[in-house]
Amino acid sequence: MRDTEALTRQAEAFFSAHPGVSLLALGAGEHAESMDLSPLGLPATYLPAERNLSLAAQYLALNQFAFGGIGVPRWVLSDLYLMPGAIGLLRCPARMLKPEARAHLGLEDEDPAIGAAYYAAPSVTPGLFIGVSLLSFLPGTGAGAWVKTLTLSMLRAKRLRGVAQWDNPSVRVHSRLGPLRLVGRVPGGHEYGERTFVYETDLSDGARVAEAMARRLSLPHSRRIAVTDLAELSELLDRAEAGEQLYLVPPGVQDGHVLVSEDVT
């Protein structure tokens, strides 16, 4: 990213407001030298997954707890998350977690716990990462948006493609990094295919990301479509796949409607 001064100040304010939260990355040991461990000028600690099995096990337990039947299997965590890349983590004392997550892990107040986590997979296109999994158990803190932003900075990502459902509250988190360009349907299908879409975020302009993170990026929308209007939303994806430039503008979803724009210049 360029022009990251404002974003750095916002990140510093986040950590100041939540003492005890620290930034980590968990992945194969050989990737440490490829990561930016001063994302936005902030300190991050790299933990080789080969020597931090208990942390990997905690991530696995929280991922499966959050996503149930489509939670990551253990072999996928090893083969497709930790071997090719790294998971960004916000760690904190367990007392800060949602009660149900803390109870699931069986932790005491001051035990170290994963409060939020994000994994984006490298792709064959240089600079493009694929968003895979976002978890946050720190309600009301904005931790989900920050672990995503800082992880992508550690990865030096220039563009991000992700998958979301129109009616999922995560769309509001994803739009914290800026407008979501609609790409189309998920290659190969999806468990929730009829309400799922692929989006892309341009991460190159740090000043614009900062405006979006602060909810100050005001972009007009030309249409509001109900998240339940799957026929109309499917037509949007047809147009995106045909090459039209269509965007969900921040906050992405409002009052049960997606906010669509054909121009974000």
C-alpha positions as CSV (number, residue, x, y, z in Angstrom):
1,M,0.0,0.0,0.0
2,R,1.0,3.6,-0.5
3,D,0.1,6.6,1.7
4,T,-0.4,4.6,4.9
5,E,0.1,7.2,7.5
6,A,-3.6,7.6,8.4
7,L,-4.1,3.9,8.5
8,T,-1.1,3.4,10.8
9,R,-2.6,6.0,13.2
10,Q,-5.9,4.1,13.2
11,A,-4.2,0.8,13.8
12,E,-2.2,2.3,16.7
13,A,-5.4,3.6,18.2
14,F,-7.0,0.1,18.0
15,F,-4.2,-1.5,20.0
16,S,-4.2,1.4,22.5
17,A,-7.9,1.0,23.0
18,H,-7.5,-2.8,23.6
19,P,-4.4,-3.4,25.8
20,G,-3.4,-7.0,25.9
21,V,-4.1,-7.6,22.2
22,S,-1.0,-8.4,20.1
23,L,-0.4,-9.3,16.4
24,L,1.0,-12.7,15.4
25,A,1.4,-14.7,12.2
26,L,1.4,-18.5,12.3
27,G,2.7,-20.5,9.4
28,A,5.5,-22.7,8.1
29,G,8.8,-21.5,9.5
30,E,10.4,-20.9,6.1
31,H,7.9,-18.2,5.3
32,A,9.0,-15.8,8.1
33,E,11.5,-14.1,5.8
34,S,8.9,-13.5,3.1
35,M,6.5,-11.7,5.5
36,D,6.4,-8.0,6.4
37,L,6.6,-8.3,10.2
38,S,6.2,-4.5,10.6
39,P,2.8,-4.1,8.9
40,L,1.9,-0.4,8.8
41,G,5.0,0.1,11.0
42,L,3.5,-2.0,13.9
43,P,5.3,-5.0,15.5
44,A,4.2,-8.6,14.6
45,T,5.6,-11.8,15.9
46,Y,6.0,-14.8,13.5
47,L,5.5,-18.2,15.1
48,P,6.6,-21.3,13.2
49,A,3.7,-23.7,13.1
50,E,6.0,-26.7,13.5
51,R,6.9,-25.5,17.0
52,N,3.6,-24.1,18.0
53,L,1.3,-27.0,17.8
54,S,-1.0,-25.9,20.7
55,L,-1.7,-22.6,18.9
56,A,-2.5,-24.4,15.7
57,A,-4.8,-26.7,17.6
58,Q,-6.6,-23.7,19.1
59,Y,-7.1,-22.1,15.7
60,L,-8.5,-25.3,14.4
61,A,-10.9,-25.6,17.3
62,L,-12.1,-22.0,16.9
63,N,-12.5,-22.4,13.1
64,Q,-14.6,-25.5,13.5
65,F,-16.6,-23.9,16.3
66,A,-17.4,-20.9,14.1
67,F,-18.2,-22.7,10.9
68,G,-19.6,-26.0,12.0
69,G,-20.0,-28.5,9.2
70,I,-17.8,-26.5,6.8
71,G,-15.0,-25.8,9.3
72,V,-11.5,-26.5,8.1
73,P,-10.3,-30.2,8.5
74,R,-7.0,-30.7,10.2
75,W,-5.2,-31.9,7.0
76,V,-6.4,-28.8,5.2
77,L,-5.1,-26.6,7.9
78,S,-1.6,-28.2,7.6
79,D,-1.5,-28.7,3.8
80,L,-3.3,-25.7,2.4
81,Y,-3.1,-23.0,5.2
82,L,0.2,-23.4,7.1
83,M,2.5,-25.0,4.4
84,P,1.9,-22.4,1.6
85,G,1.1,-19.4,3.7
86,A,0.5,-17.9,7.2
87,I,-2.6,-17.1,9.3
88,G,-2.7,-13.6,10.8
89,L,-3.8,-13.6,14.5
90,L,-4.8,-11.2,17.2
91,R,-4.0,-12.8,20.5
92,C,-5.4,-11.7,23.8
93,P,-6.2,-12.9,27.4
94,A,-9.1,-15.3,27.3
95,R,-11.3,-13.0,29.4
96,M,-11.7,-10.8,26.4
97,L,-13.4,-13.5,24.3
98,K,-17.0,-14.0,23.7
99,P,-18.2,-16.3,26.6
100,E,-19.2,-19.1,24.3
101,A,-15.8,-19.2,22.6
102,R,-13.9,-19.1,25.8
103,A,-16.1,-21.9,27.3
104,H,-15.5,-24.0,24.1
105,L,-11.8,-23.7,24.7
106,G,-12.0,-24.2,28.4
107,L,-9.6,-21.3,29.2
108,E,-8.9,-19.3,32.4
109,D,-9.1,-15.5,32.5
110,E,-5.4,-14.8,31.6
111,D,-4.7,-17.8,29.4
112,P,-3.6,-16.7,25.9
113,A,-6.3,-17.0,23.3
114,I,-6.9,-16.2,19.6
115,G,-9.3,-13.3,19.6
116,A,-9.5,-12.9,15.8
117,A,-7.8,-14.6,12.8
118,Y,-7.6,-14.2,9.1
119,Y,-6.2,-16.4,6.3
120,A,-5.7,-15.4,2.7
121,A,-4.3,-17.9,0.3
122,P,-1.6,-17.0,-2.2
123,S,-2.6,-17.3,-5.9
124,V,-0.8,-17.9,-9.1
125,T,-1.4,-14.2,-10.1
126,P,1.3,-12.0,-8.5
127,G,0.1,-9.7,-5.8
128,L,-3.4,-11.3,-5.7
129,F,-4.5,-13.2,-2.6
130,I,-7.7,-15.2,-2.0
131,G,-9.6,-14.6,1.2
132,V,-10.5,-17.9,2.9
133,S,-11.4,-17.5,6.5
134,L,-12.2,-14.6,8.9
135,L,-12.9,-15.2,12.5
136,S,-13.5,-12.7,15.4
137,F,-14.5,-13.4,19.0
138,L,-13.9,-9.9,20.3
139,P,-17.3,-8.3,19.9
140,G,-17.6,-4.5,19.5
141,T,-13.9,-3.9,18.9
142,G,-13.5,-3.9,15.1
143,A,-11.0,-6.8,15.5
144,G,-12.3,-8.6,12.4
145,A,-11.5,-5.7,10.1
146,W,-8.1,-5.1,11.7
147,V,-6.9,-8.6,11.6
148,K,-7.8,-8.7,8.0
149,T,-6.1,-5.4,7.2
150,L,-2.9,-6.2,9.1
151,T,-2.7,-9.8,7.7
152,L,-3.0,-8.5,4.1
153,S,-0.3,-5.9,4.9
154,M,2.0,-8.7,6.3
155,L,1.4,-10.6,3.1
156,R,2.2,-7.5,0.9
157,A,-1.1,-8.2,-0.9
158,K,-2.0,-5.7,-3.7
159,R,-5.4,-7.1,-4.5
160,L,-7.8,-9.4,-2.7
161,R,-10.5,-11.7,-4.0
162,G,-13.0,-13.2,-1.5
163,V,-16.2,-15.0,-1.2
164,A,-19.3,-13.8,0.7
165,Q,-23.0,-14.2,0.9
166,W,-25.3,-11.3,0.2
167,D,-27.1,-11.7,3.5
168,N,-24.0,-12.3,5.7
169,P,-23.0,-9.5,8.2
170,S,-19.4,-10.2,7.1
171,V,-20.1,-8.0,4.0
172,R,-19.9,-5.0,6.2
173,V,-16.5,-6.1,7.5
174,H,-15.2,-6.8,4.0
175,S,-16.3,-3.3,2.8
176,R,-14.2,-1.8,5.6
177,L,-11.3,-2.0,3.2
178,G,-13.1,-0.2,0.4
179,P,-15.6,-0.9,-2.4
180,L,-16.1,-4.5,-3.4
181,R,-15.9,-5.0,-7.2
182,L,-18.2,-7.8,-8.2
183,V,-16.4,-10.6,-10.0
184,G,-19.1,-13.2,-10.4
185,R,-20.0,-16.6,-9.1
186,V,-17.7,-19.0,-7.2
187,P,-15.6,-21.2,-9.5
188,G,-16.7,-24.8,-9.0
189,G,-19.8,-23.9,-6.9
190,H,-20.4,-23.4,-3.2
191,E,-22.5,-24.9,-0.4
192,Y,-24.5,-21.7,-0.4
193,G,-24.2,-21.1,-4.1
194,E,-27.4,-19.3,-4.8
195,R,-26.6,-16.4,-2.4
196,T,-22.8,-16.4,-2.8
197,F,-20.6,-14.1,-4.8
198,V,-16.9,-13.4,-5.5
199,Y,-15.6,-9.8,-4.9
200,E,-12.3,-8.1,-5.4
201,T,-10.8,-5.3,-3.3
202,D,-8.0,-3.0,-4.5
203,L,-5.5,-2.6,-1.7
204,S,-3.0,-0.3,-3.4
205,D,-4.1,3.0,-1.9
206,G,-3.6,3.1,1.8
207,A,-5.2,6.5,2.2
208,R,-8.4,5.2,0.6
209,V,-8.3,2.1,2.8
210,A,-8.0,4.4,5.9
211,E,-11.0,6.3,4.8
212,A,-13.0,3.1,4.4
213,M,-11.8,1.7,7.8
214,A,-12.9,4.9,9.5
215,R,-16.3,4.7,7.7
216,R,-15.6,8.0,6.1
217,L,-15.4,6.8,2.5
218,S,-18.7,8.1,1.0
219,L,-19.4,6.7,-2.4
220,P,-22.9,7.1,-4.0
221,H,-24.9,4.0,-4.9
222,S,-27.2,3.8,-7.8
223,R,-29.2,0.9,-6.7
224,R,-30.4,-0.8,-3.5
225,I,-31.3,-4.5,-3.9
226,A,-32.8,-6.6,-1.2
227,V,-30.5,-9.4,0.0
228,T,-33.4,-11.8,-0.5
229,D,-33.9,-10.8,-4.1
230,L,-31.8,-13.6,-5.5
231,A,-33.1,-13.2,-9.1
232,E,-32.0,-9.6,-9.2
233,L,-28.7,-10.4,-7.5
234,S,-28.0,-13.2,-10.0
235,E,-28.5,-10.8,-12.8
236,L,-25.9,-8.5,-11.3
237,L,-23.4,-11.4,-11.3
238,D,-24.3,-12.1,-15.0
239,R,-23.4,-8.5,-15.8
240,A,-20.2,-8.6,-13.8
241,E,-19.1,-11.8,-15.5
242,A,-19.8,-10.1,-18.9
243,G,-17.2,-7.5,-17.9
244,E,-19.3,-4.6,-16.4
245,Q,-17.7,-2.7,-13.5
246,L,-20.1,-3.1,-10.6
247,Y,-19.3,-2.4,-7.0
248,L,-20.8,-2.8,-3.5
249,V,-19.9,0.5,-1.9
250,P,-19.3,0.9,1.9
251,P,-21.0,-0.2,4.1
252,G,-21.9,-2.9,1.6
253,V,-25.2,-3.9,3.1
254,Q,-27.7,-1.5,4.8
255,D,-31.2,-2.3,6.2
256,G,-31.3,-5.6,4.4
257,H,-30.2,-4.2,1.0
258,V,-26.9,-4.3,-0.9
259,L,-25.7,-0.9,-2.1
260,V,-24.6,-1.1,-5.7
261,S,-22.7,1.4,-7.8
262,E,-21.5,1.4,-11.4
263,D,-18.9,4.1,-10.8
264,V,-16.4,4.4,-7.9
265,T,-14.1,7.0,-9.4
